[in-house]
C-alpha cells in the first residue's frame, strides 16, 4: 500500500466510541493528524527486561512539518496503549470474528439458525384467489366442467392446522391453511380470458414415449385431469420440454411457463416471489458447537418426494395451467417446476412444517433449501426407524412427514460423516466444506466459455451469476469478482435482451475461474476460532467507496490506498479490505 498519502478514515473500528482520554484514541488521533499533513508515521519501541519501554522513543517522519502540527499529547505509554487496544478489541469482539464476505461467525457462542423457520414468524399472509365475479368465463368453465378442476393434495390439513395452533403469526398460518384447502394463488395478476396455445418444444419429439409415460403417471396420481379436445375460454396451454435429471442422463418432463407473449410467468408479480435461500453460513455453527464439546458428528439429509406437486393450485389458476400430450389437453392441477411462484409458495408452506419440527419434535440443528432438509447430530444418536438405522433427528423429521402425509422415499434419506449438501461436500470430521471436483470443473469451464462471445442474453447472464453465487459458498472471498457482472445487467429485465461483455467482466470472471480451480475448500473451524490473546499480529481495516484504510497497532502504523477509478463500489471495496 502507498505510504505518505492522505488518511481519509477515522481510525480503528468504533473509534468514536472509545474513551476520549484513552491512550489508544490519542495515538490514533496523532496518526491521523500526521497523515493529513502527508506524513507516514510509525512509533518505534524497544524491549527491555520489563517489556515495552514506557514511551515511544522516536516518531519517524518522511516529510518534515512544523512543530505546531504535532499534537501536544503525542507521547504515550506503549504498554498501556497495547493493553487499551486488546481490551477494546476483546470487549467489542473484534478479534473473535472471521470477516469473510457473507461468512461472519462470532466465537465463542456463535449460534446456528434457520432462515426458513424464522421467516414464518414475520411472513405476510398469502393472497387469496380473486373472486370469480371478476373472472366470469372462468366461473362458467369451472361450473360446467367441474370434473376437470379438482383440488388434489395428500397433506393432512387438519393435522397440519392442529400442530400450528400455537404459532404466533396467525394471519400467515391461516392463509397457508386456506391455500391447502382451496388451492394456492401464485401472487399474479388475473390473466386475460383469451385462449392461448403454444406447442411443445421440439426436444419433446425426441422422446415421445417418455412424454406419454409421464402424462399417464400424472393422470393416475390425480395431478393431471383426464384428456379433452376443446379448449375453454381463458385456458392457456404452456409448452412442455425435456430436461436432464440432476446427476443423471435420464430426462424428465417440465412445463415452460416462461414461453410466450405474455407467458403465465409474466403475470406473476416478481417482487412478491423473492426467496431467501440457506447457505452453509447458518449451518456451520451447529457443527462447531458440538465439535468443541468433543462430540463425534453425524450429518443427515432428507428429501420430500414430488415436492411442489403435493400443493394444489386454486381452481381459477388451474384453468390457466393446461398442457398438451398426444393431441389431448390436460389440466395441471398442482404447483409445477415451471412456475416462477412455485418456489415461494413451497418455501412458505415448508417453513411451517419446519416450525413444527423444531417446536413439536425438538429438532434444533437443521437447515433447509427447498425440499432438502439437513442437520447434524451426535454419532451416538443413531436409532432404528422403520427397519433403517438413522440419526434420531432424521427419524423425528420422517415421522412428522408421515403424520402430515408428506411423501418421501428411503433412497433420498441419507446420512454419514461426509455428505453432499446443497451441492457442496461437507466433512464433519474435518469441519470443512468444498465444491466437489466435477462440479468445480463444470463451473470453471462455464466461467471461461461465457466470455468467449462478445455478448450474451440477460437470461444467460442471470443463469451464470446464480450458478457462480452458489459455487462461492466454499469460496466466499471470490464474490467481489461477480460485482462487475451484476453492474453490467443492473436495471435490465427483458430476459432475451442481449448484453455485451467488457474487459472488466472478462478479467474478473477469468480471475475467478483460476482461483476456483486452485481452491481446496473452506476449513471453517480453523478459520474462525481464535481470540485476541492468541493472535500473532493485530490489524484492522475498513473501506469507503474510494479508499481502503489499514491500522497496524503492533507497529503503530496507519496506511491507506486510493482505489482505481471507476471501480469505486462499496461492495467491492469492503471485499478488498477483507
C-alpha positions, 0 to 999 in steps of 0.5 A, spaced: 500 500 500 502 507 498 505 510 504 505 518 505 498 519 502 492 522 505 488 518 511 481 519 509 478 514 515 477 515 522 481 510 525 480 503 528 473 500 528 468 504 533 473 509 534 468 514 536 466 510 541 472 509 545 474 513 551 476 520 549 482 520 554 484 513 552 491 512 550 489 508 544 484 514 541 490 519 542 495 515 538 490 514 533 488 521 533 496 523 532 496 518 526 491 521 523 493 528 524 500 526 521 497 523 515 493 529 513 499 533 513 502 527 508 506 524 513 507 516 514 508 515 521 510 509 525 512 509 533 518 505 534 519 501 541 524 497 544 524 491 549 527 491 555 527 486 561 520 489 563 517 489 556 515 495 552 519 501 554 514 506 557 514 511 551 515 511 544 522 513 543 522 516 536 516 518 531 519 517 524 517 522 519 518 522 511 516 529 510 518 534 515 512 539 518 512 544 523 512 543 530 505 546 531 502 540 527 504 535 532 499 534 537 501 536 544 499 529 547 503 525 542 507 521 547 504 515 550 505 509 554 506 503 549 504 498 554 498 501 556 496 503 549 497 495 547 493 493 553 487 499 551 487 496 544 486 488 546 481 490 551 477 494 546 478 489 541 476 483 546 470 487 549 467 489 542 469 482 539 473 484 534 478 479 534 473 473 535 470 474 528 472 471 521 470 477 516 469 473 510 464 476 505 457 473 507 461 468 512 461 472 519 461 467 525 462 470 532 466 465 537 465 463 542 457 462 542 456 463 535 449 460 534 446 456 528 439 458 525 434 457 520 432 462 515 426 458 513 423 457 520 424 464 522 421 467 516 414 464 518 414 468 524 414 475 520 411 472 513 405 476 510 399 472 509 398 469 502 393 472 497 387 469 496 384 467 489 380 473 486 373 472 486 370 469 480 365 475 479 371 478 476 373 472 472 366 470 469 368 465 463 372 462 468 366 461 473 362 458 467 368 453 465 369 451 472 361 450 473 360 446 467 366 442 467 367 441 474 370 434 473 376 437 470 378 442 476 379 438 482 383 440 488 388 434 489 393 434 495 395 428 500 397 433 506 393 432 512 390 439 513 387 438 519 393 435 522 397 440 519 392 446 522 392 442 529 400 442 530 400 450 528 395 452 533 400 455 537 404 459 532 404 466 533 403 469 526 396 467 525 394 471 519 400 467 515 398 460 518 391 461 516 392 463 509 397 457 508 391 453 511 386 456 506 391 455 500 391 447 502 384 447 502 382 451 496 388 451 492 394 456 492 394 463 488 401 464 485 401 472 487 399 474 479 395 478 476 388 475 473 390 473 466 386 475 460 380 470 458 383 469 451 385 462 449 392 461 448 396 455 445 403 454 444 406 447 442 411 443 445 418 444 444 421 440 439 426 436 444 419 433 446 419 429 439 425 426 441 422 422 446 415 421 445 414 415 449 417 418 455 412 424 454 406 419 454 409 415 460 409 421 464 402 424 462 399 417 464 403 417 471 400 424 472 393 422 470 393 416 475 396 420 481 390 425 480 395 431 478 393 431 471 385 431 469 383 426 464 384 428 456 379 433 452 379 436 445 376 443 446 379 448 449 375 453 454 375 460 454 381 463 458 385 456 458 392 457 456 396 451 454 404 452 456 409 448 452 412 442 455 420 440 454 425 435 456 430 436 461 436 432 464 435 429 471 440 432 476 446 427 476 443 423 471 442 422 463 435 420 464 430 426 462 424 428 465 418 432 463 417 440 465 412 445 463 415 452 460 411 457 463 416 462 461 414 461 453 410 466 450 407 473 449 405 474 455 407 467 458 403 465 465 410 467 468 409 474 466 403 475 470 406 473 476 408 479 480 416 478 481 417 482 487 412 478 491 416 471 489 423 473 492 426 467 496 431 467 501 435 461 500 440 457 506 447 457 505 452 453 509 453 460 513 447 458 518 449 451 518 456 451 520 455 453 527 451 447 529 457 443 527 462 447 531 458 447 537 458 440 538 465 439 535 468 443 541 464 439 546 468 433 543 462 430 540 463 425 534 458 428 528 453 425 524 450 429 518 443 427 515 439 429 509 432 428 507 428 429 501 420 430 500 418 426 494 414 430 488 415 436 492 411 442 489 406 437 486 403 435 493 400 443 493 394 444 489 393 450 485 386 454 486 381 452 481 381 459 477 389 458 476 388 451 474 384 453 468 390 457 466 395 451 467 393 446 461 398 442 457 398 438 451 400 430 450 398 426 444 393 431 441 389 431 448 389 437 453 390 436 460 389 440 466 395 441 471 392 441 477 398 442 482 404 447 483 409 445 477 417 446 476 415 451 471 412 456 475 416 462 477 411 462 484 412 455 485 418 456 489 415 461 494 409 458 495 413 451 497 418 455 501 412 458 505 408 452 506 415 448 508 417 453 513 411 451 517 412 444 517 419 446 519 416 450 525 413 444 527 419 440 527 423 444 531 417 446 536 413 439 536 419 434 535 425 438 538 429 438 532 434 444 533 440 443 528 437 443 521 437 447 515 433 447 509 433 449 501 427 447 498 425 440 499 432 438 502 432 438 509 439 437 513 442 437 520 447 434 524 447 430 530 451 426 535 454 419 532 451 416 538 444 418 536 443 413 531 436 409 532 432 404 528 426 407 524 422 403 520 427 397 519 433 403 517 438 405 522 438 413 522 440 419 526 434 420 531 433 427 528 432 424 521 427 419 524 423 425 528 423 429 521 420 422 517 415 421 522 412 428 522 412 427 514 408 421 515 403 424 520 402 430 515 402 425 509 408 428 506 411 423 501 418 421 501 422 415 499 428 411 503 433 412 497 433 420 498 434 419 506 441 419 507 446 420 512 454 419 514 460 423 516 461 426 509 455 428 505 453 432 499 449 438 501 446 443 497 451 441 492 457 442 496 461 436 500 461 437 507 466 433 512 464 433 519 470 430 521 474 435 518 469 441 519 470 443 512 466 444 506 468 444 498 465 444 491 466 437 489 471 436 483 466 435 477 462 440 479 468 445 480 470 443 473 463 444 470 463 451 473 470 453 471 469 451 464 462 455 464 466 461 467 471 461 461 466 459 455 461 465 457 466 470 455 468 467 449 462 471 445 462 478 445 455 478 448 450 474 451 442 474 453 440 477 460 437 470 461 444 467 460 447 472 464 442 471 470 443 463 469 451 464 470 451 469 476 446 464 480 450 458 478 457 462 480 453 465 487 452 458 489 459 455 487 462 461 492 459 458 498 466 454 499 469 460 496 466 466 499 472 471 498 471 470 490 464 474 490 467 481 489 469 478 482 461 477 480 460 485 482 462 487 475 457 482 472 451 484 476 453 492 474 453 490 467 445 487 467 443 492 473 436 495 471 435 490 465 429 485 465 427 483 458 430 476 459 432 475 451 435 482 451 442 481 449 448 484 453 455 485 451 461 483 455 467 488 457 474 487 459 472 488 466 467 482 466 472 478 462 478 479 467 474 478 473 470 472 471 477 469 468 480 471 475 475 467 478 475 461 474 483 460 476 482 461 483 476 456 483 480 451 480 486 452 485 481 452 491 481 446 496 475 448 500 473 452 506 476 449 513 471 453 517 473 451 524 480 453 523 478 459 520 474 462 525 476 460 532 481 464 535 481 470 540 485 476 541 490 473 546 492 468 541 493 472 535 500 473 532 499 480 529 493 485 530 490 489 524 484 492 522 481 495 516 475 498 513 473 501 506 469 507 503 467 507 496 474 510 494 479 508 499 481 502 503 484 504 510 489 499 514 491 500 522 497 496 524 497 497 532 503 492 533 507 497 529 503 503 530 502 504 523 496 507 519 496 506 511 491 507 506 490 506 498 486 510 493 482 505 489 482 505 481 477 509 478 471 507 476 471 501 480 469 505 486 463 500 489 462 499 496 461 492 495 467 491 492 471 495 496 469 492 503 471 485 499 478 488 498 479 490 505 477 483 507 
